[in-house]
Amino acid sequence: MVLFSKIENWKHKMKMIKEVKLHSVLAGVIASVALPMLSLTATLSAEQNTVEQLPSKNEMIVAYYGRPGVASLGVLGQYPVEKLMPKIKAKAAEYTKVTGNQNIVPAFDIIYGLAAADPGRDKDYIIPLSHDKLMSYIDAAQNNGFAVFIDLQLGKMTPVVAVKPVLKYLKYKNVHIAIDPEFEVNGLDVPPGKVVGHITGQEINQVQAEMSDYMKENSIQETKILVVHMFRGSMVQDKKSVKHYDDIDLVMNLDGHGSPKLKISIYNNLYTADVSAKVAGGFKLFFKEDKPVLMTPKQVLGMESIDGAKIKEAPKYINYQ
């Protein structure tokens, strides 16, 4: 209980920092995010014109995000797994209803590596989720047709170091990986939350290579997904170096809260038709922080406008916190 109390207090402070930061930053990120993403498109389009992401044109994922047992970090931590599954199924069903698409997959996006104020035994500022707790979600997901995203906050670790302990879970067909650069402080003399972290295109490639090599070595045939969270362009640097791997679908997830009109404007600048063909778009919604209203599934998918704004290219990965 003491450990979780410390986590709750620390994450509350970090959340407040993020809330103030995002409301001040989101208005200025459209150009800084869109231009680097266009350079990524130019890199990919010359040789990968037929790439299909996530992993087919017709598939979509609806996920709930959080840390098991930590209510302040999202809806996934606010309910036991048996009560959570009907809620996620109901949310996914909303998207099925408005689209008629029967290939909408519910999912858990689980914070595995949690950034902390204390450096801990390994001096990496990360508290990993226990194997038994993670497996309880993987097992429940397998039994109910869910996907699972093992989400890695980084602290002092590089992405490739952070991903190595969780590669073993890729043997489960429904398990994928996500990287969150926000609390990365590798090489800095500050704890997570003091600065907005970043990773590079080369580091994304290193993670993809580790995943791909592990999959080949262990005869894993299915395509895996790698989600990269970001809410401003500097969080993923040197995007032009990002490579495509045949057995991995890459998702760039717009991870910021604010007004629907502003979020849509940023998203549309990120995900043109050309970009969306190579790097799948992700769109995150916050039950409490998105103001003045939470977008409806039709609005998220660009079937309806809100405040005069409309999504042009529907996201493939939709996640709620």
Number of C-alpha atoms within 10 A of each C-alpha: 6 7 7 11 11 14 21 17 13 17 20 14 13 18 15 12 14 19 16 10 12 19 14 12 15 18 14 13 16 21 15 14 21 20 14 18 24 19 15 21 23 13 16 22 15 8 10 13 11 9 17 15 21 23 19 12 10 12 15 24 21 27 27 26 23 23 22 22 14 18 14 18 20 21 21 28 21 17 16 12 16 10 10 16 21 12 16 22 19 12 17 22 19 17 22 17 12 12 14 11 13 13 13 22 20 27 27 29 24 26 27 25 24 20 28 23 18 16 16 11 9 9 11 22 25 26 20 15 16 10 11 9 12 18 12 11 20 23 14 16 20 15 9 14 13 24 23 28 24 25 27 26 27 30 33 25 19 19 24 18 13 20 24 13 10 17 18 14 18 19 16 14 16 20 22 25 25 25 24 24 24 24 25 28 24 19 10 11 8 13 20 27 22 12 15 17 20 20 23 19 16 17 18 23 18 19 21 26 16 16 27 20 13 17 20 11 9 12 10 17 11 14 16 23 23 22 23 23 24 22 25 24 20 18 20 25 16 18 21 18 17 22 18 17 14 10 18 20 23 25 24 24 25 25 22 23 23 21 18 23 17 15 24 22 16 24 25 19 18 25 26 17 12 15 21 22 21 24 24 24 27 26 24 25 24 20 15 12 15 17 13 10 14 17 19 16 19 19 18 25 22 18 15 14 19 17 9 7 17 21 24 19 21 23 24 26 24 24 22 21 21
